[in-house]
């Protein structure tokens, strides 16, 4: 949900979204070892452009819901396979 919220923040394409994504990508740039590469991958370049909007839209609408659906399916399968949720101890 956090990733969906973060990727959805840029979709209105206004000043608030621009600066929120700028701050988020700059925070990612300060992570150790791969910080600059992560920031470059998030933004798709040095600055936020229309290509960044397209990248985040595809991530928000296609990729992340697919991953979440897979995690939920595995979770429900495991609950059913293991016999449901245990009662109070």
Biopython code that builds the backbone (N, CA, C, O; Angstrom):
import numpy as np
from Bio.PDB.StructureBuilder import StructureBuilder

atoms = [
    (1, "UNK", "N", (0.824, -1.182, 0.000)),
    (1, "UNK", "CA", (0.000, 0.000, 0.000)),
    (1, "UNK", "C", (0.868, 1.246, 0.000)),
    (1, "UNK", "O", (0.521, 2.251, -0.619)),
    (2, "UNK", "N", (1.978, 1.180, 0.683)),
    (2, "UNK", "CA", (2.878, 2.329, 0.717)),
    (2, "UNK", "C", (3.420, 2.637, -0.672)),
    (2, "UNK", "O", (3.490, 3.802, -1.064)),
    (3, "UNK", "N", (3.801, 1.612, -1.416)),
    (3, "UNK", "CA", (4.304, 1.836, -2.774)),
    (3, "UNK", "C", (3.212, 2.365, -3.694)),
    (3, "UNK", "O", (3.477, 3.226, -4.533)),
    (4, "UNK", "N", (1.990, 1.863, -3.549)),
    (4, "UNK", "CA", (0.891, 2.385, -4.361)),
    (4, "UNK", "C", (0.614, 3.846, -4.031)),
    (4, "UNK", "O", (0.333, 4.644, -4.925)),
    (5, "UNK", "N", (0.693, 4.197, -2.761)),
    (5, "UNK", "CA", (0.492, 5.596, -2.374)),
    (5, "UNK", "C", (1.592, 6.481, -2.931)),
    (5, "UNK", "O", (1.324, 7.576, -3.425)),
    (6, "UNK", "N", (2.819, 6.015, -2.853)),
    (6, "UNK", "CA", (3.943, 6.824, -3.329)),
    (6, "UNK", "C", (3.907, 6.997, -4.839)),
    (6, "UNK", "O", (4.143, 8.097, -5.339)),
    (7, "UNK", "N", (3.615, 5.922, -5.578)),
    (7, "UNK", "CA", (3.572, 6.049, -7.033)),
    (7, "UNK", "C", (2.352, 6.834, -7.489)),
    (7, "UNK", "O", (2.401, 7.507, -8.518)),
    (8, "UNK", "N", (1.269, 6.758, -6.746)),
    (8, "UNK", "CA", (0.072, 7.504, -7.110)),
    (8, "UNK", "C", (0.174, 8.987, -6.835)),
    (8, "UNK", "O", (-0.637, 9.766, -7.335)),
    (9, "UNK", "N", (1.155, 9.389, -6.048)),
    (9, "UNK", "CA", (1.288, 10.796, -5.688)),
    (9, "UNK", "C", (1.656, 11.659, -6.882)),
    (9, "UNK", "O", (1.259, 12.823, -6.931)),
    (10, "UNK", "N", (2.395, 11.137, -7.839)),
    (10, "UNK", "CA", (2.818, 11.916, -9.004)),
    (10, "UNK", "C", (1.723, 12.027, -10.051)),
    (10, "UNK", "O", (1.776, 12.921, -10.895)),
    (11, "UNK", "N", (0.746, 11.155, -10.020)),
    (11, "UNK", "CA", (-0.230, 11.077, -11.100)),
    (11, "UNK", "C", (-1.056, 12.347, -11.316)),
    (11, "UNK", "O", (-1.433, 12.595, -12.461)),
    (12, "UNK", "N", (-1.367, 13.168, -10.314)),
    (12, "UNK", "CA", (-2.081, 14.421, -10.618)),
    (12, "UNK", "C", (-1.256, 15.398, -11.457)),
    (12, "UNK", "O", (-1.818, 16.275, -12.113)),
    (13, "UNK", "N", (0.061, 15.255, -11.441)),
    (13, "UNK", "CA", (0.981, 16.069, -12.248)),
    (13, "UNK", "C", (0.823, 17.555, -11.933)),
    (13, "UNK", "O", (0.639, 18.376, -12.832)),
    (14, "UNK", "N", (0.899, 17.890, -10.641)),
    (14, "UNK", "CA", (0.854, 19.285, -10.220)),
    (14, "UNK", "C", (2.102, 19.598, -9.394)),
    (14, "UNK", "O", (2.975, 18.745, -9.234)),
    (15, "UNK", "N", (2.183, 20.820, -8.874)),
    (15, "UNK", "CA", (3.371, 21.244, -8.139)),
    (15, "UNK", "C", (3.578, 20.433, -6.863)),
    (15, "UNK", "O", (4.706, 20.070, -6.532)),
    (16, "UNK", "N", (2.500, 20.151, -6.153)),
    (16, "UNK", "CA", (2.618, 19.356, -4.928)),
    (16, "UNK", "C", (3.185, 17.973, -5.237)),
    (16, "UNK", "O", (4.055, 17.478, -4.521)),
    (17, "UNK", "N", (2.689, 17.357, -6.302)),
    (17, "UNK", "CA", (3.186, 16.036, -6.696)),
    (17, "UNK", "C", (4.643, 16.110, -7.124)),
    (17, "UNK", "O", (5.446, 15.249, -6.765)),
    (18, "UNK", "N", (4.982, 17.136, -7.889)),
    (18, "UNK", "CA", (6.361, 17.290, -8.358)),
    (18, "UNK", "C", (7.332, 17.389, -7.191)),
    (18, "UNK", "O", (8.363, 16.717, -7.180)),
    (19, "UNK", "N", (7.010, 18.217, -6.217)),
    (19, "UNK", "CA", (7.935, 18.401, -5.101)),
    (19, "UNK", "C", (7.945, 17.208, -4.156)),
    (19, "UNK", "O", (8.980, 16.904, -3.562)),
    (20, "UNK", "N", (6.822, 16.530, -4.006)),
    (20, "UNK", "CA", (6.800, 15.327, -3.167)),
    (20, "UNK", "C", (7.668, 14.228, -3.771)),
    (20, "UNK", "O", (8.399, 13.542, -3.056)),
    (21, "UNK", "N", (7.585, 14.066, -5.082)),
    (21, "UNK", "CA", (8.405, 13.046, -5.742)),
    (21, "UNK", "C", (9.871, 13.462, -5.752)),
    (21, "UNK", "O", (10.758, 12.615, -5.642)),
    (22, "UNK", "N", (10.129, 14.752, -5.882)),
    (22, "UNK", "CA", (11.511, 15.236, -5.811)),
    (22, "UNK", "C", (12.116, 14.923, -4.452)),
    (22, "UNK", "O", (13.248, 14.447, -4.367)),
    (23, "UNK", "N", (11.370, 15.185, -3.394)),
    (23, "UNK", "CA", (11.859, 14.888, -2.041)),
    (23, "UNK", "C", (12.053, 13.384, -1.863)),
    (23, "UNK", "O", (13.069, 12.952, -1.319)),
    (24, "UNK", "N", (11.085, 12.582, -2.319)),
    (24, "UNK", "CA", (11.202, 11.127, -2.186)),
    (24, "UNK", "C", (12.376, 10.554, -2.953)),
    (24, "UNK", "O", (13.079, 9.676, -2.452)),
    (25, "UNK", "N", (12.594, 11.042, -4.164)),
    (25, "UNK", "CA", (13.727, 10.522, -4.940)),
    (25, "UNK", "C", (15.054, 11.009, -4.377)),
    (25, "UNK", "O", (16.055, 10.297, -4.459)),
    (26, "UNK", "N", (15.081, 12.207, -3.809)),
    (26, "UNK", "CA", (16.306, 12.680, -3.164)),
    (26, "UNK", "C", (16.603, 11.884, -1.899)),
    (26, "UNK", "O", (17.765, 11.634, -1.581)),
    (27, "UNK", "N", (15.557, 11.485, -1.174)),
    (27, "UNK", "CA", (15.776, 10.635, -0.003)),
    (27, "UNK", "C", (16.347, 9.290, -0.424)),
    (27, "UNK", "O", (17.223, 8.747, 0.250)),
    (28, "UNK", "N", (15.857, 8.750, -1.534)),
    (28, "UNK", "CA", (16.385, 7.475, -2.038)),
    (28, "UNK", "C", (17.831, 7.624, -2.476)),
    (28, "UNK", "O", (18.598, 6.664, -2.408)),
    (29, "UNK", "N", (18.215, 8.815, -2.927)),
    (29, "UNK", "CA", (19.588, 9.038, -3.386)),
    (29, "UNK", "C", (20.592, 8.984, -2.236)),
    (29, "UNK", "O", (21.776, 8.738, -2.465)),
    (30, "UNK", "N", (20.138, 9.210, -1.011)),
    (30, "UNK", "CA", (21.045, 9.209, 0.138)),
    (30, "UNK", "C", (21.193, 7.845, 0.794)),
    (30, "UNK", "O", (21.884, 7.727, 1.806)),
    (31, "UNK", "N", (20.565, 6.813, 0.246)),
    (31, "UNK", "CA", (20.749, 5.484, 0.819)),
    (31, "UNK", "C", (22.140, 4.969, 0.474)),
    (31, "UNK", "O", (22.677, 5.301, -0.583)),
    (32, "UNK", "N", (22.727, 4.165, 1.349)),
    (32, "UNK", "CA", (24.082, 3.693, 1.099)),
    (32, "UNK", "C", (24.169, 2.762, -0.114)),
    (32, "UNK", "O", (23.180, 2.131, -0.490)),
    (33, "UNK", "N", (25.297, 2.685, -0.693)),
    (33, "UNK", "CA", (25.731, 1.800, -1.768)),
    (33, "UNK", "C", (25.053, 2.115, -3.107)),
    (33, "UNK", "O", (25.730, 2.548, -4.039)),
    (34, "UNK", "N", (23.743, 1.912, -3.226)),
    (34, "UNK", "CA", (23.077, 2.065, -4.519)),
    (34, "UNK", "C", (22.171, 3.292, -4.584)),
    (34, "UNK", "O", (21.260, 3.322, -5.412)),
    (35, "UNK", "N", (22.380, 4.283, -3.762)),
    (35, "UNK", "CA", (21.481, 5.426, -3.666)),
    (35, "UNK", "C", (21.279, 6.178, -4.958)),
    (35, "UNK", "O", (20.142, 6.432, -5.355)),
    (36, "UNK", "N", (22.360, 6.540, -5.622)),
    (36, "UNK", "CA", (22.242, 7.315, -6.863)),
    (36, "UNK", "C", (21.567, 6.495, -7.956)),
    (36, "UNK", "O", (20.782, 7.035, -8.735)),
    (37, "UNK", "N", (21.860, 5.212, -8.022)),
    (37, "UNK", "CA", (21.248, 4.360, -9.038)),
    (37, "UNK", "C", (19.751, 4.184, -8.784)),
    (37, "UNK", "O", (18.958, 4.168, -9.725)),
    (38, "UNK", "N", (19.364, 4.052, -7.516)),
    (38, "UNK", "CA", (17.945, 3.912, -7.179)),
    (38, "UNK", "C", (17.194, 5.183, -7.542)),
    (38, "UNK", "O", (16.109, 5.123, -8.121)),
    (39, "UNK", "N", (17.761, 6.325, -7.207)),
    (39, "UNK", "CA", (17.125, 7.595, -7.543)),
    (39, "UNK", "C", (16.997, 7.764, -9.053)),
    (39, "UNK", "O", (15.964, 8.217, -9.545)),
    (40, "UNK", "N", (18.042, 7.401, -9.781)),
    (40, "UNK", "CA", (18.010, 7.501, -11.244)),
    (40, "UNK", "C", (16.949, 6.567, -11.823)),
    (40, "UNK", "O", (16.262, 6.927, -12.778)),
    (41, "UNK", "N", (16.814, 5.373, -11.252)),
    (41, "UNK", "CA", (15.813, 4.422, -11.734)),
    (41, "UNK", "C", (14.393, 4.886, -11.406)),
    (41, "UNK", "O", (13.481, 4.703, -12.212)),
    (42, "UNK", "N", (14.201, 5.487, -10.226)),
    (42, "UNK", "CA", (12.877, 5.983, -9.858)),
    (42, "UNK", "C", (12.412, 7.096, -10.782)),
    (42, "UNK", "O", (11.267, 7.105, -11.233)),
    (43, "UNK", "N", (13.303, 8.025, -11.056)),
    (43, "UNK", "CA", (12.940, 9.196, -11.849)),
    (43, "UNK", "C", (13.088, 8.907, -13.336)),
    (43, "UNK", "O", (12.379, 9.504, -14.146)),
    (44, "UNK", "N", (13.969, 8.029, -13.706)),
    (44, "UNK", "CA", (14.198, 7.741, -15.111)),
    (44, "UNK", "C", (15.117, 8.745, -15.765)),
    (44, "UNK", "O", (15.079, 8.926, -16.982)),
    (45, "UNK", "N", (15.926, 9.387, -14.985)),
    (45, "UNK", "CA", (16.848, 10.395, -15.500)),
    (45, "UNK", "C", (17.270, 11.312, -14.375)),
    (45, "UNK", "O", (17.194, 10.958, -13.199)),
    (46, "UNK", "N", (17.718, 12.497, -14.754)),
    (46, "UNK", "CA", (18.191, 13.451, -13.759)),
    (46, "UNK", "C", (17.045, 14.284, -13.197)),
    (46, "UNK", "O", (17.051, 14.634, -12.017)),
    (47, "UNK", "N", (16.058, 14.605, -14.040)),
    (47, "UNK", "CA", (14.930, 15.413, -13.579)),
    (47, "UNK", "C", (13.610, 14.725, -13.905)),
    (47, "UNK", "O", (13.563, 13.798, -14.713)),
    (48, "UNK", "N", (12.551, 15.186, -13.273)),
    (48, "UNK", "CA", (11.233, 14.595, -13.457)),
    (48, "UNK", "C", (10.619, 15.156, -14.737)),
    (48, "UNK", "O", (10.474, 16.369, -14.888)),
    (49, "UNK", "N", (10.260, 14.261, -15.658)),
    (49, "UNK", "CA", (9.689, 14.658, -16.946)),
    (49, "UNK", "C", (8.408, 13.860, -17.200)),
    (49, "UNK", "O", (7.946, 13.118, -16.333)),
    (50, "UNK", "N", (7.848, 14.022, -18.385)),
    (50, "UNK", "CA", (6.653, 13.263, -18.764)),
    (50, "UNK", "C", (6.947, 11.768, -18.823)),
    (50, "UNK", "O", (6.056, 10.953, -18.584)),
    (51, "UNK", "N", (8.175, 11.403, -19.138)),
    (51, "UNK", "CA", (8.548, 9.983, -19.123)),
    (51, "UNK", "C", (8.471, 9.405, -17.713)),
    (51, "UNK", "O", (8.116, 8.240, -17.532)),
    (52, "UNK", "N", (8.804, 10.223, -16.719)),
    (52, "UNK", "CA", (8.688, 9.793, -15.328)),
    (52, "UNK", "C", (7.229, 9.536, -14.984)),
    (52, "UNK", "O", (6.907, 8.561, -14.306)),
    (53, "UNK", "N", (6.349, 10.414, -15.452)),
    (53, "UNK", "CA", (4.919, 10.228, -15.216)),
    (53, "UNK", "C", (4.434, 8.917, -15.824)),
    (53, "UNK", "O", (3.692, 8.173, -15.183)),
    (54, "UNK", "N", (4.843, 8.633, -17.041)),
    (54, "UNK", "CA", (4.446, 7.386, -17.698)),
    (54, "UNK", "C", (4.995, 6.170, -16.947)),
    (54, "UNK", "O", (4.287, 5.181, -16.758)),
    (55, "UNK", "N", (6.243, 6.245, -16.524)),
    (55, "UNK", "CA", (6.872, 5.142, -15.782)),
    (55, "UNK", "C", (6.104, 4.860, -14.496)),
    (55, "UNK", "O", (5.830, 3.701, -14.183)),
    (56, "UNK", "N", (5.755, 5.895, -13.753)),
    (56, "UNK", "CA", (5.056, 5.717, -12.486)),
    (56, "UNK", "C", (3.611, 5.295, -12.699)),
    (56, "UNK", "O", (3.057, 4.563, -11.878)),
    (57, "UNK", "N", (2.984, 5.746, -13.794)),
    (57, "UNK", "CA", (1.617, 5.321, -14.098)),
    (57, "UNK", "C", (1.578, 3.817, -14.365)),
    (57, "UNK", "O", (0.724, 3.110, -13.831)),
    (58, "UNK", "N", (2.499, 3.337, -15.185)),
    (58, "UNK", "CA", (2.551, 1.902, -15.487)),
    (58, "UNK", "C", (2.844, 1.106, -14.221)),
    (58, "UNK", "O", (2.233, 0.063, -13.990)),
    (59, "UNK", "N", (3.762, 1.583, -13.409)),
    (59, "UNK", "CA", (4.077, 0.917, -12.145)),
    (59, "UNK", "C", (2.853, 0.890, -11.235)),
    (59, "UNK", "O", (2.574, -0.123, -10.594)),
    (60, "UNK", "N", (2.120, 2.005, -11.177)),
    (60, "UNK", "CA", (0.972, 2.150, -10.285)),
    (60, "UNK", "C", (-0.231, 1.329, -10.747)),
    (60, "UNK", "O", (-0.952, 0.771, -9.920)),
    (61, "UNK", "N", (-0.451, 1.252, -12.051)),
    (61, "UNK", "CA", (-1.668, 0.633, -12.567)),
    (61, "UNK", "C", (-1.483, -0.839, -12.933)),
    (61, "UNK", "O", (-2.420, -1.625, -12.796)),
    (62, "UNK", "N", (-0.311, -1.220, -13.389)),
    (62, "UNK", "CA", (-0.111, -2.592, -13.854)),
    (62, "UNK", "C", (0.748, -3.438, -12.924)),
    (62, "UNK", "O", (0.307, -4.492, -12.467)),
    (63, "UNK", "N", (1.947, -2.998, -12.644)),
    (63, "UNK", "CA", (2.929, -3.833, -11.958)),
    (63, "UNK", "C", (2.587, -4.058, -10.481)),
    (63, "UNK", "O", (2.516, -5.204, -10.036)),
    (64, "UNK", "N", (2.378, -2.993, -9.726)),
    (64, "UNK", "CA", (2.136, -3.150, -8.287)),
    (64, "UNK", "C", (0.835, -3.888, -7.974)),
    (64, "UNK", "O", (0.845, -4.742, -7.088)),
    (65, "UNK", "N", (-0.290, -3.608, -8.651)),
    (65, "UNK", "CA", (-1.487, -4.419, -8.378)),
    (65, "UNK", "C", (-1.292, -5.903, -8.704)),
    (65, "UNK", "O", (-1.840, -6.763, -8.015)),
    (66, "UNK", "N", (-0.521, -6.207, -9.742)),
    (66, "UNK", "CA", (-0.235, -7.599, -10.082)),
    (66, "UNK", "C", (0.543, -8.280, -8.957)),
    (66, "UNK", "O", (0.215, -9.399, -8.561)),
    (67, "UNK", "N", (1.558, -7.616, -8.449)),
    (67, "UNK", "CA", (2.365, -8.173, -7.353)),
    (67, "UNK", "C", (1.519, -8.340, -6.093)),
    (67, "UNK", "O", (1.619, -9.360, -5.412)),
    (68, "UNK", "N", (0.691, -7.352, -5.779)),
    (68, "UNK", "CA", (-0.164, -7.437, -4.593)),
    (68, "UNK", "C", (-1.161, -8.580, -4.736)),
    (68, "UNK", "O", (-1.425, -9.294, -3.768)),
    (69, "UNK", "N", (-1.717, -8.762, -5.929)),
    (69, "UNK", "CA", (-2.653, -9.863, -6.172)),
    (69, "UNK", "C", (-1.977, -11.212, -5.968)),
    (69, "UNK", "O", (-2.572, -12.122, -5.391)),
    (70, "UNK", "N", (-0.759, -11.348, -6.428)),
    (70, "UNK", "CA", (-0.021, -12.606, -6.226)),
    (70, "UNK", "C", (0.223, -12.856, -4.740)),
    (70, "UNK", "O", (0.023, -13.972, -4.262)),
    (71, "UNK", "N", (0.653, -11.827, -4.004)),
    (71, "UNK", "CA", (0.875, -11.991, -2.564)),
    (71, "UNK", "C", (-0.415, -12.375, -1.841)),
    (71, "UNK", "O", (-0.399, -13.235, -0.960)),
    (72, "UNK", "N", (-1.529, -11.746, -2.206)),
    (72, "UNK", "CA", (-2.807, -12.075, -1.573)),
    (72, "UNK", "C", (-3.238, -13.499, -1.902)),
    (72, "UNK", "O", (-3.742, -14.209, -1.032)),
    (73, "UNK", "N", (-3.044, -13.927, -3.153)),
    (73, "UNK", "CA", (-3.421, -15.289, -3.542)),
    (73, "UNK", "C", (-2.601, -16.319, -2.771)),
    (73, "UNK", "O", (-3.141, -17.320, -2.300)),
    (74, "UNK", "N", (-1.312, -16.078, -2.643)),
    (74, "UNK", "CA", (-0.459, -16.992, -1.873)),
    (74, "UNK", "C", (-0.885, -17.000, -0.414)),
    (74, "UNK", "O", (-0.919, -18.061, 0.209)),
    (75, "UNK", "N", (-1.208, -15.849, 0.138)),
    (75, "UNK", "CA", (-1.650, -15.771, 1.531)),
    (75, "UNK", "C", (-2.942, -16.561, 1.734)),
    (75, "UNK", "O", (-3.036, -17.367, 2.660)),
    (76, "UNK", "N", (-3.938, -16.335, 0.873)),
    (76, "UNK", "CA", (-5.210, -17.045, 1.016)),
    (76, "UNK", "C", (-5.034, -18.547, 0.815)),
    (76, "UNK", "O", (-5.678, -19.343, 1.500)),
    (77, "UNK", "N", (-4.177, -18.935, -0.108)),
    (77, "UNK", "CA", (-3.907, -20.351, -0.327)),
    (77, "UNK", "C", (-3.284, -20.974, 0.915)),
    (77, "UNK", "O", (-3.656, -22.076, 1.317)),
    (78, "UNK", "N", (-2.328, -20.261, 1.525)),
    (78, "UNK", "CA", (-1.665, -20.788, 2.733)),
    (78, "UNK", "C", (-2.643, -20.897, 3.899)),
    (78, "UNK", "O", (-2.599, -21.870, 4.651)),
    (79, "UNK", "N", (-3.519, -19.914, 4.055)),
    (79, "UNK", "CA", (-4.509, -19.978, 5.131)),
    (79, "UNK", "C", (-5.427, -21.175, 4.922)),
    (79, "UNK", "O", (-5.729, -21.900, 5.870)),
    (80, "UNK", "N", (-5.867, -21.383, 3.701)),
    (80, "UNK", "CA", (-6.755, -22.515, 3.415)),
    (80, "UNK", "C", (-6.020, -23.847, 3.583)),
    (80, "UNK", "O", (-6.579, -24.798, 4.130)),
    (81, "UNK", "N", (-4.780, -23.917, 3.117)),
    (81, "UNK", "CA", (-3.991, -25.153, 3.200)),
    (81, "UNK", "C", (-3.688, -25.518, 4.650)),
    (81, "UNK", "O", (-3.734, -26.693, 5.015)),
    (82, "UNK", "N", (-3.383, -24.536, 5.469)),
    (82, "UNK", "CA", (-3.006, -24.795, 6.858)),
    (82, "UNK", "C", (-4.204, -24.924, 7.787)),
    (82, "UNK", "O", (-4.022, -25.152, 8.983)),
    (83, "UNK", "N", (-5.406, -24.788, 7.282)),
    (83, "UNK", "CA", (-6.583, -25.015, 8.113)),
    (83, "UNK", "C", (-7.159, -23.766, 8.740)),
    (83, "UNK", "O", (-7.853, -23.861, 9.752)),
    (84, "UNK", "N", (-6.909, -22.638, 8.199)),
    (84, "UNK", "CA", (-7.512, -21.408, 8.702)),
    (84, "UNK", "C", (-6.700, -20.772, 9.808)),
    (84, "UNK", "O", (-5.543, -21.115, 10.048)),
    (85, "UNK", "N", (-7.337, -19.852, 10.458)),
    (85, "UNK", "CA", (-6.693, -19.097, 11.528)),
    (85, "UNK", "C", (-6.941, -19.823, 12.844)),
    (85, "UNK", "O", (-8.060, -20.261, 13.109)),
    (86, "UNK", "N", (-5.917, -19.953, 13.659)),
    (86, "UNK", "CA", (-6.065, -20.656, 14.934)),
    (86, "UNK", "C", (-6.878, -19.811, 15.906)),
    (86, "UNK", "O", (-6.907, -18.584, 15.820)),
    (87, "UNK", "N", (-7.528, -20.491, 16.820)),
    (87, "UNK", "CA", (-8.328, -19.817, 17.835)),
    (87, "UNK", "C", (-7.447, -19.233, 18.926)),
    (87, "UNK", "O", (-6.222, -19.343, 18.871)),
    (88, "UNK", "N", (-8.073, -18.615, 19.915)),
    (88, "UNK", "CA", (-7.286, -18.044, 21.014)),
    (88, "UNK", "C", (-6.606, -19.140, 21.827)),
    (88, "UNK", "O", (-7.109, -20.258, 21.941)),
    (89, "UNK", "N", (-5.467, -18.797, 22.380)),
    (89, "UNK", "CA", (-4.694, -19.782, 23.145)),
    (89, "UNK", "C", (-5.150, -19.917, 24.545)),
    (89, "UNK", "O", (-4.590, -20.710, 25.303)),
]
sb = StructureBuilder()
sb.init_structure("model")
sb.init_model(0)
sb.init_chain("A")
sb.init_seg("    ")
for serial, (resi, resn, name, xyz) in enumerate(atoms, 1):
    if name == "N":
        sb.init_residue(resn, " ", resi, " ")
    sb.init_atom(name, np.array(xyz, "f"), 0.0, 1.0, " ", f" {name:<3s}", serial, name[0])
structure = sb.get_structure()
